[in-house]
Amino acid sequence: MLNLQLARKYSKAMFELAQEENKLIPYGDELASVKKDLASAPQLKGYLANPQIQRQDKKELLGRLFEGELSKTVLNFLYILVDKRRIELFDAIEEIYRSLSNEARGIVVADVTSAQQLTSSQQEKIQKKLASVTGKEVTLRT
């Protein structure tokens, strides 16, 4: 419960900063990219979450890994998470950020479950129908 509250606070701070800078989508894409990279390298995630490793060493590694790939703002955000020992909350932070961003842009995410794999034309039909019913932009998650 406490971790979810902390994740919300960090997400909201990043979201508000992105809104101020008019970079909701770019920052969201960068956060999603980091989430994907961390998921593909569990040993990296473990290294970053290890309290016995110096924070400066973790930040240097992040800098080497993501320099040039991430904006200075997002990279500094990761540094703050390391400094505050909140990097283990990153997945939740990214998900909450994405939700806030979608809401601000009027996008609704619809979960679609089917017995068989949907074709792209079927997905498009469902997406258009839901958009007409809700009056909002709809993104499908199958």
C-alpha positions in Angstrom: 0.0 0.0 0.0 2.7 2.4 1.0 4.8 1.5 -2.1 1.8 2.2 -4.4 1.3 5.6 -2.7 5.0 6.4 -3.2 4.8 5.3 -6.9 1.8 7.6 -7.4 3.7 10.6 -5.9 6.7 10.0 -8.2 4.5 9.4 -11.2 2.5 12.5 -10.6 5.6 14.6 -10.2 7.0 13.3 -13.5 3.6 13.7 -15.2 3.3 17.4 -14.0 6.9 18.1 -15.2 6.1 16.5 -18.6 2.9 18.6 -18.9 4.8 21.8 -18.1 7.4 21.0 -20.7 4.7 19.8 -23.2 6.5 16.4 -23.5 3.9 13.9 -22.2 4.4 11.5 -25.1 8.2 11.7 -25.4 8.8 11.3 -21.7 6.2 8.4 -21.6 8.0 6.7 -24.5 11.4 7.1 -22.7 9.9 5.7 -19.4 8.4 2.7 -21.4 11.8 2.1 -23.0 13.6 2.0 -19.7 10.9 -0.3 -18.3 11.4 -2.7 -21.3 15.2 -2.5 -20.8 15.0 -3.3 -17.1 12.6 -6.2 -17.8 15.0 -7.7 -20.3 17.9 -7.5 -17.9 16.8 -8.7 -14.4 20.4 -8.7 -13.2 20.5 -5.0 -13.9 17.3 -4.4 -12.0 18.7 -6.4 -9.1 22.0 -4.4 -9.2 20.0 -1.1 -9.1 17.9 -2.3 -6.2 20.8 -3.7 -4.1 21.2 -1.5 -1.0 24.9 -2.6 -0.6 26.0 -1.0 -3.9 26.9 2.7 -3.7 24.3 5.1 -5.2 27.0 6.9 -7.2 28.0 3.6 -8.8 24.4 2.9 -9.8 24.0 6.4 -11.2 27.2 6.1 -13.2 26.0 2.8 -14.7 22.6 4.4 -15.6 24.4 7.3 -17.2 26.6 5.0 -19.3 23.6 2.9 -20.3 21.1 5.6 -21.2 23.2 8.7 -22.1 22.1 9.9 -25.5 19.1 7.6 -25.4 17.1 9.5 -22.7 16.4 13.2 -22.2 18.2 14.8 -19.4 15.0 15.2 -17.5 14.2 11.4 -17.5 17.7 10.5 -16.7 17.7 12.8 -13.7 14.4 11.3 -12.7 16.1 7.9 -12.6 19.0 9.3 -10.6 16.4 10.6 -8.0 14.8 7.2 -7.8 18.3 5.7 -7.1 19.1 8.4 -4.5 15.8 7.9 -2.7 16.1 4.1 -3.0 12.8 3.9 -5.0 14.1 2.3 -8.2 12.3 -0.9 -7.4 9.0 1.0 -7.8 9.9 1.9 -11.4 7.4 -0.5 -13.1 4.5 0.9 -11.0 5.7 4.5 -11.6 5.7 3.9 -15.4 2.3 2.3 -15.4 0.7 5.1 -13.4 2.5 7.7 -15.5 1.0 6.1 -18.7 -2.4 6.1 -17.1 -2.2 9.8 -16.2 -0.9 10.6 -19.6 -3.7 8.7 -21.4 -6.3 10.4 -19.2 -4.9 13.8 -19.9 -4.9 13.1 -23.7 -8.5 11.6 -23.6 -7.3 8.1 -24.5 -9.1 5.1 -23.1 -7.4 1.7 -22.9 -9.8 -1.2 -23.7 -8.8 -4.7 -22.7 -10.0 -7.2 -25.3 -9.9 -10.9 -24.7 -10.7 -13.3 -27.5 -10.6 -17.1 -28.0 -8.5 -16.6 -31.2 -5.9 -14.1 -32.3 -7.6 -11.0 -33.7 -6.6 -9.8 -37.2 -5.6 -6.2 -37.6 -8.9 -5.4 -39.4 -10.9 -7.0 -36.5 -8.9 -4.9 -34.0 -9.5 -1.8 -36.1 -13.3 -2.4 -36.2 -13.5 -2.9 -32.5 -11.4 0.2 -31.9 -13.5 2.3 -34.1 -16.8 1.0 -32.6 -15.5 1.7 -29.0 -14.3 5.1 -30.0 -17.8 6.0 -31.5 -19.5 4.7 -28.4 -17.3 6.4 -25.9 -16.5 9.5 -27.9 -12.8 9.2 -26.9 -9.7 7.8 -28.6 -9.4 4.1 -27.8 -6.3 2.0 -27.6 -6.7 -1.7 -27.5 -4.8 -4.0 -25.3 -5.3 -7.6 -26.5 
